Amino acid sequence: MSYQAETRSLFVRSIGLVECKAKEIDSVYLGPSKQKLAFEKKTVGINTLNGILLNMCKEVKITPKNAHSLRIACATKLFDSDVQEKLIRERTGHRSDALAC
């Protein structure tokens, strides 16, 4: 399977998992609360996200991916779908006009 096909496969599978879990808990990530003995919604940091992606890749037996590879895949898909480059730059955090896809 090609790198791009593996990335797309991971993306499709992860979206399905996220949709299922989001319906159950209304959040993608729950972390320990600093205020009380409980869990609360948390923003997923880059290291946590990369760990989640690594585990997901192992689970479905594909080449490991990281957050940056998903960012690239997203930008490429948007570019290939004729989305305005300015919007792609805003969504991906690119500052220059140099979008290499």
C-alpha positions, 0 to 999 in steps of 0.5 A, spaced: 500 500 500 502 506 498 504 512 503 498 516 501 493 510 501 495 508 508 494 515 510 488 516 507 486 509 510 488 511 517 484 518 516 478 514 514 478 509 520 480 514 525 474 519 523 470 513 524 472 511 531 472 519 533 465 519 530 463 513 535 467 515 541 464 523 540 457 520 540 459 516 547 463 522 551 462 528 547 469 529 546 475 526 543 480 526 549 479 526 556 484 527 561 485 527 569 482 534 572 487 538 576 481 541 580 478 534 582 478 527 582 475 526 575 476 526 568 475 532 563 475 534 556 482 536 554 486 539 548 490 534 545 497 536 545 502 534 539 505 528 543 499 525 545 496 526 538 502 522 535 502 517 541 494 516 539 496 515 531 502 511 533 497 506 537 492 506 531 497 505 526 499 499 530 492 496 531 490 496 523 497 494 521 499 500 517 506 504 517 506 509 523 504 516 521 504 522 525 501 529 526 505 532 521 503 527 515 496 528 517 497 535 516 500 534 509 495 529 507 489 534 509 493 540 505 494 536 499 487 533 499 484 541 500 489 543 494 487 537 490 479 539 491 481 546 488 480 550 495 483 557 495 490 557 497 489 562 502 484 558 506 489 552 506 494 556 509 490 559 514 487 552 516 494 549 516 498 554 519 502 556 513 504 563 512 507 563 505 504 562 499 509 556 498 504 550 498 508 544 496 504 539 495 
